[in-house]
Amino acid sequence: MERSERRGLSQGLIITVVAIAVLLGGFGLIADEVIEGNTLTFDDAVIAMFREPGNPADPLGPVWVQEAVRDITGLGSFSVLGLLVAAVVIYFVMDGKRREAAF
């Protein structure tokens, strides 16, 4: 590997590390505000935008949208994620990648 290639690689690595640090810092700041409860008025306003004005229990939009969103949310459930992880581990073991399976 030539010197210019290594320099480009190290600059790319530095940019990546800085970008990750900035994103993690931003996430930490937002998480701190949420934990302190400073975002409740914003959250309530956003929720109210997607509700019927006279009946806040009734979301806007057709029933099929509500069902589709509920189904997508269900993909993040413990059961679905557990089955997915188990399937990936089994695949790695069968493919001879035991380190990846253990990870």
ABEGO torsion letter per residue (X at the ends): XBAAAAAAAAAAAAAAAAAAAAAAAAAAAAAAAAAAGAAAAAAAAAAAAABBAABAABBBEBAAAAAAAAAAAAAABAAAAAAAAAAAAAAAAAAGBAAAAAX
